[in-house]
Amino acid sequence: MELVGERYRPGLGTAIQVAFSLGYMLQPVLAYKLRDEFWYQVAATSPNLVFPFIVMYVQMQFLTVALVVL
């Protein structure tokens, strides 16, 4: 949050907290839909398994663009 200008900090702080709040609100819905504890754990942790690959893909795209510009 310190990386943005002082003008944008309130909006960014609100956006971050909205994302966390939505995650907390979706947990009971997910638990209600997936009654079995095993599938609830699979659904709750699967974004954590996919996220590193998304980050690597974005970094590779950024590095490719940076190399082309240089």
N, C-alpha and C positions, 0 to 999 in steps of 0.2 A: 504494500500500500504506500510505502514511502517512495516508491519509484515514480509515482504520478505527481502531477503538479498539485499545489495546495488547493486550487480551484476545484479539482475533480475528486478530492478525497472523500467528501461526504457521500457522493453518489456511488463511489467504488465501495466504501464501507457498507452502505446499504445493500448493494448488489451481492457482496460476499455473504452477508448475514441472511439475505433472502435465499441464497443457494443452500446454506446450512439448514434453514428452517424448512425448506421444501423436502430436503432429505429426511429430516426428523418426522415430517408429516407423512411421508410415503412409507416409512417403516411399518406402522400399524396396518396400512392397506395391504402391503406385501405379506405381512404375517396372516392377515385374514384370508387372502386369496390362496396362499400356500400353507395349508394346515400342517403338513408334514415338516418337522423341524429340519430334516436333511435338505429338502428342496428349498426351504427358506434360507439356509446357510449358503447353498449354491447360488441362489439368486442374489443374495446380499453381497457375496464376495466376488462374483464374476466381474463386475466393473474394475475391481482392483487387479484382476489378472489381465485385463485387456488394456488398461491405461498405460502401462510401460511401453507397449508396442505402439500405441498412438503417439506417445512422446517421442519415441525413436523415429517414427515416420516423419513427424513434423520437423525434427532436428535434421534429418537427412534432406528434406525438402529445402530447409533454410540453408544448409551447407551447400547444396547444389546451386541454389540461386546466388549465394555469396561467391562461389568459385567462378560462376559465369560472369558476374559483374567485375571481378578482379581481372 
